[in-house]
Amino acid sequence: MKFHIFLAAFLFSISGKLSSGQPIVVVSHERELNVLRSPNVIIINMDDMGYGDPVCYGGSPYKTDNIDALAVSGIRFTNFYSAQAVCSASRAGLLTGCYPTRVGISGALFPDSRIALNPEEETIAELLKKKGYATGMVGKWHLGQTEPFLPPGQGFDEYFGLPYSNDMWPVGYDGKPVTDSTVFAYRFPPLPLIDGNAVIGYIRNHEDQSTLTRRYTDKAVGFINRHKNKPFFLYIAHSMVHVPIAASPDFRGKSRAGLFGDVMEEVDWSVGKIMQALRENKLLENTMVVFTSDNGPWLIFGNHAGNTSGLREGKGTAWDGGLKVPCIISWKGKINGGKVNNNLLSQIDLLPTIADYCGADLPKKKIDGISFRKLLDGNDTVVTRHELVYYYDFNNLKAIRKDGWKLSFPCTSQTYNSPATIGADGFPGKYGSVKVEAGLYNLYTDPGEDRNLISVYPEIATELGLIADKYRKTLGDGLTGQKGNEVRSPASVDFKK
């Protein structure tokens, strides 16, 4: 029946062109159908992958041929930021198009956390589901660990993965079960593997961890194969390269770059399998693929962590090493490939951009993201975003950026520099703590945030400070004790139910 409808429409278009004298261009049935249907969307969100980890961003000596191929076929962004430099908050921002503090999520939720992403917030999945999309998620959720706060309660038809980080389990850094009640990990329950809303097993040791990348990939490919004949949204949130890192036997010891290199090559293999599934199902020309990471690397783990390509600090800080992440967007035939773009953008901008392409309505409640569709469509001169705020801790506004300038506010920050120590081989070092003074940095000429220019350009610092005051009014600021008048509440989790 669908083919007959298509054929009738196609013949009608031909008759119109014949009567008007226009030339007839014959295209394949497959391509014509792809043009007519709404685009598929796949977001691949890595965990703790640093800005400098993919080879196309400077990583080495391992190989990431499939990620690099995405960059060749699409756009590689060099000023792309997560919503916050830590797991749960970052994911809340990506899925809702909001600064995490707007939706009441901060930091990383634990298995016993009493809050979750409020079901009243509309996610990308919910917006696209209203448009008839099949919606699926594979991997780490980390926005609520019980029903109704798991992915099926937030717009996803299908879900397979972990409810939170893969290190939230009663296992020590040595890989052995924790029996000492004074050790922090002792409080954690067994790490559940979930299908839909049901626990189907547990990740109990490092060998189980080594199966995650392949299991996620198999589930993602299966989702693509099952839904190839209708529009779909697939969110793949890998547990790697978050510690404890683990690679399957097929990749273990093969990269010649240690275990971290092995893990990088396995997640790159996963990207290749996703693209192969699209190719085999003839979906490349109708699928937007986004590759990114939730935040910067967890540098305290030394050789089991990635790199920032020279950016300052890493995960858990308001410096660019914590929030600046790789992002590649590829869409065969739609996005001109091989480009590098340095526009300021954030993961909160993905929701409105995807909604724009898919013809979906934006959330009813206010969001902070801005569509950058015009940029993807080839308008290289358009500037979508001028400002970005850096929140961390509970709700502390630690810095603000406008175009190339970044103003940091006096605060206390964790540091990976002295007096911190760096660990190795799966064991962490110890954080340091430093007092941060007010600072002004030109990120165009000083991406490492090494040269404080606040005494040279006080007028720019004043301008950014006034802009920050507007965000303090709406989103609040724990550093100044100001409550935001646009902050919404997260959901409350009741473990008794």
N, C-alpha and C positions, 0 to 999 in steps of 0.2 A: 504493500500500500504506500509506504514512504517513497519507494522508487517511482511509482506511478505519479504521485504528486509532484516529485522532482521533475519527471519527464514532461509533464504538462506545463510546468512553469518554464522549463527550458525551451520547449517548442514555442510557447507564447513569446519568449524573448527573441527567438530567431525570427518569428513572423514580423515582429516590430522592426527589427533591423533590416529585413528584406524590404519592407514598405518604405522605410526611410532612406534606403540606399547606403546604410552603414555597413562597414565590413564585418564579417562574422569571424570571431576568434573561437576555435574549438579547443576546449580544455578537457582534461580527463574527468570522468564521473567522480572519481575520488576527490580530486582537487576542488571541483565545483561544490561538492557536499561540504568540504572543509571550509570553504568561503562562506557558505550559508549558515553553518552552525556556530554557536557561541564557542569561544576559545576555551581549551582546557588550561588549567593552571597547576603547576607543581612548584612547591617551595621546599627546598632541601636546606634544612637549618642544622648546621653542625654545632657541637657543644665544646666550648672553650678553644675553638680553632682561632689562632692569632691572625692578625692582619698579614703577617709575613709568612704564613705556613704553606699555602699553595705555591707551587713553583712559579706560576705566572705572577705572583706577588713577591717573589724573591726567595721562596723556600728551597732548601736543598739539604743533603745530596740525594734524597729519595726522588721518586718520580710521581707526578700527578698528571699524567697525559690526558685523562678524560676531563678533569677540571679545566686544564689548559685549553682543551679543544672547545669547551663551552665559551671561554674568553675569545677564542678565534672566531667563533660563529656569532658572538653577541657583543655586549658592552661590558667592559670591566670598569667598575667604579672605584675611585681612589679617595673619595671623601664621603664614605657611607658609614653611618653610625647605628649601633644598636640603641634601644631605648633606655637601657641602663646596663651597667657593667656587671650584672649578675643574673642568674638563671630565670627565676620566676618572673621578676619584674620585666626583664627583656622580652620574654615570651608573651606576657600580657600586652606589652606595647605592640609587638608584631601582629598579634591576632585581632586586636581591637582598634588599632590606629590611634591610640591615645598614649600620652605620657603615662607611665605606670602609676604615678602618684594620683592622677585624675581618677583612676579606677580602684584606688585603695590598695594596690599591691606594691610591696617593696621587698628587696632582698631575695632570699631563697626560702621557700616554704619547706618545712620538715614534715616527716610522717605524722607528727602529732600537732601540726599547726592548726589553729582554730579558725583560720580564714581561708577563703578560696576566691577565685574569680567569680564575680556575681553573675548568675545566669541571666540577669537583666541586661548585661552588656552584650552587644551583638558582635560576634566574631566574623571573620571572613567566611568561615564555613556556613554560618547561619544566613548571611546575606546571599551567598550563591545557592544555597539549598532552596531559598524562596524562588530562585530563577530556574529551578528544575535540575540543578546539578546533583550528581552523585558526589558525596563528600567522604573522604577517608583520611585517617591519620595513622601513622606508624611511628613508634619511637617514644621519646621522653615527653611527657605532658607537663608536669610540675606546676599545675594551676589549681589543684584540688585533688585529694587522694581517695575520696569516697564518692559514692552516688549521692546526689545528682550532679556532682561537680567534675566528673570525668568527661572525656571528649564526647560521648554520646549525649550528654546533657548540654553540650555547647555547640551543637550543629553538625556533628560528625556521624554519618551513617555507620561507619565502621571504624574500629580502633584496635590496634595491637601494639603493646609496648609496656613501658615502665611508668608508674604514676609520678615518679620523681627521679632525682639523680642516682646514678648507679653506684655512688659511694655511700649512700644512705642505707647501710646494711650492717649487721652485727659481725663484721669481719674486719680484722686488723690489717695494717699495711703489709704485714708479712703473709697475708692470705689465709691466716688461721682464724677460726671462730673466736670471738672475744668472750672470755669468761670472767674477766675482772670488772666488777660493777662500777669501779671508779673511772673506767675508760669511757669516753663520750659515746663511742659507737655501741656500747652495751645497751643503750636505750632504744636502739632501732629494732624494729621487727624484721623478720625475713623479707628480702626484697622480692615483691610479687611481680609476676609477668601476667598481664591482663589482656583478655580478648573480649571486646565489648565492655561490659561492666563486671565480668567474671574473672576471678583469679584462676589461671589454668596451670600454674607452676611457680617455681621460685628460682632466683639466681643465687646460688649458694657459695660459689667459689670462682676463682679466676678462669677456670676452664669454661664454666657457664657464661662468664662475661665474654669470652672469645667467640661465642656463637651469635652475639647480638647483631653485629653488622650484617651478617649473612641472613639471619632470620628476618630482620627488618627489610632487607632488599628483596627477599623472596615474596614477602607480603605485599610490598609496593608494586612489584612486577605483576603479581596476581591481580591486584586492584586495577591496574591499567588494562590488563587483558580482559577482565570481566566487564569493564565499563567503556570499552573503546567505541561503542556505538552511540554514546550520549555524552554531553559535556560533563567533565568531572573536575573536582578540586582535590588534590592530594598533597598533604602536609607530611613531610618526612623529617622527623626530628631525631637525628642520630644521637646515641649516647656517647659515642666517641667524638673527639679525642679527650673527653673528660676522664680523669683518673677514677678508678683504676683502669688504665688502658690495657687492652688485650687484643691480640690478633689471632685469627683462626690458623690451624696448621698449614693451610695453603699459602699463607703469607708470612708466617713466623720465621724470622731470620733471613728473609729473602731480599730485603731492601738494602742491606749493607749500611744501614743508617740507624741501627739499634731498634728497640721495640717501637719507639715513636714513629720512626720511618716505616716500619711494617704496618702500623695502624693507619698511617696516612695513605699508604698504597692500597690498603684494603678499602678504605672509604672512597678512594678514587675509583677503585673497581666497581663499587656500588653505584657511583654516578654513571659509569659506563654501562652498567646493566639497565639502569633506568632509561638512558638514551637509546639503548638497543631495543628495549620494549616499545618505545615510541616509534622507532624506525620500522620495526617489523609490523607494527599495527598501522603504519602509514599515517601517523599522527604528528610528525615533526612540524608540519606547516600550520598546525592548528593548536600548538601547545606552547605557552609561555613557561619557561623554566627559570626559576630564581635559585641561585646558590649563595648562601650566606652563613653567618655564625652568630650565636647568641651574645657573645661578648669576647673579650680578649683572653689571652692565655693565663693559666694559673701558674705563674712563674715560680712559686715556692716549691714546686715539684721538680725543678731542675730539668734533667734530661727526659722526663716524662711529660714535659710541658712544651708548648710551641714557642713561637717568637713573634715579636711585634714589628719587626723590620726597623728597629731603631726608635720606635715611639716610646714615650715616657711611661714607665710603670706597666701595669697589666690589669687583669680581672680584679674587681673589687675596689677600684679607684675611679676618680673622676678625671684622670688624665687620659690622653688619647689612646694609650696602650690598652686601656680598659674598655673603651667604647667603639673605637674605630675598627671596623671589621671588613673582611673581604665581601664583595658582592658582585656577582656576575648574573646578567639577565640575557637569556638567549631565546630567540623565537625565529626559526627558519622562515625566510621569505617575508617577515614582518619587520624585524630589526636588522639594520645593516651591520654586518659583523666586523670584528677586528678593531672596534673603537675603544678608546680609553676616555673616560669622562671624569672630570674633577669637580662637578657640581656638588654642593652640599646637600645631602639627602640622608634620610633615616628610615629604619624599618617601619616606623609608624606611617610612612608614606606609601607603603605597599598596599594597604587596604583600599584607600581611595583610588589608587591607580588601577588595581585589579577590578574594582567595582566599575570604574570608568570603561574599561575594555569589555566587561561582561554584561553591561547594561543593568547592573544591580543598583538598587537604592542604597544610599549611605545610611549608617545607623541613625536612629531617631535622636539619640543623645549626642551632645557635642563631642567631636573628636579633634585631634591635633594634627593629623596627617594631611598632606597635600598631594593631589594627583600629579605625577610627572609623566603622564602619557605623551604630552607634546614632545618631551625630550626623547622618549623611546621611539616616537614616530619620525624622528630625524631632525627636529628643530634644535640644533646644537647651541643656539644663542639664547634659548629660554632659560631663565633662572627661576626655579620653583621655590626653593627654600632659602631664606636669608638668616634665620635664627635657629639656634638649638640650645636647649638647656640641659645641664648635666646635674641630675639628682643622684644622691646615694645615701646610704644609711637608711633611717626610717623615712625621712622626707627632707633631707638637707640639700638646699640649692648650693652646690659647691662651685659651679662655674656656668658661664653663658658664652655662646659664640654668636657673632654676627659676621657673616661673610668670612673673611680671613682672620678676624681678630677674636681672641678668646680671653676673657677676664675670669680669673679664679678668685674666690673669696676666702678670707681667713677661716681656717678650719683645722681639724685634726684629720690626718689621713693615714691609712696603712701604707706601708712601703715595702718594696722588695730590695731596697738598697740598705746600706748600713743604717741601723744595727740589725737588720734582718739577716737570716741565714738561709741558704738555698739547699734543698735536699737532693736526693738522687735515687734512681732505681725503684720508684714507687713510694719512697718515704719522703714526707715533707720537711722543709726547714721550719723556721719560725719567723712570723711577721715582725716587722718593725713598726713603729709609730712615730710620725713626725708632725710638727706644727707647720702648716702651710700659710704663708703670708699672701697678701693681696698681690696678684701678678697679672700682667698683660703680655700676651704672646701673639706674634704674627705667625699663624700656622702655615702660611704660604712660603715663608722664608725660613721658618724655624719649626718644622713639624715635630721635633723632639722636645719642644717646650723647654729649652735650655736658657733662653735669654729673656729676662724680665724687663719689659720696656715701659713699665707703668710710669716711671719718672720722666721718660722721654715724651710720651704721648698721654698726658693726664686727661686731655679733653676726650680722647677715645674711651678711656676708662670710665669717665663720667657718663658718656653716652650709653655705654653698655650697662652701667649700673642702673640707669633710669629704666632701661628695657627690662632688666631683671626685676625691678620693683613691680612691674605689671604682672609678671609670672608669680611673684610672691603673693600678690593680691588674689589671684585666681587659683593657684595650685598650692600655696602655702610655702613655708620654709622653716624647718626645724632650727636652723642656725640663728634666725632672728626671732623665733617664737611666733611667727605669723601663721594664722590659719587661713587656708584657701577657701574662697566662697564658691568654688566650682568642683570641689572634691567629692566624689561619690564613694559610697561604702562598699567594701567587699562583702561577700557572703559569709555567714557564720557557719562553722562546721560543728555539728553536734554528733559526737561519737557514740552517744547512747542509742541513736536510731539504728 
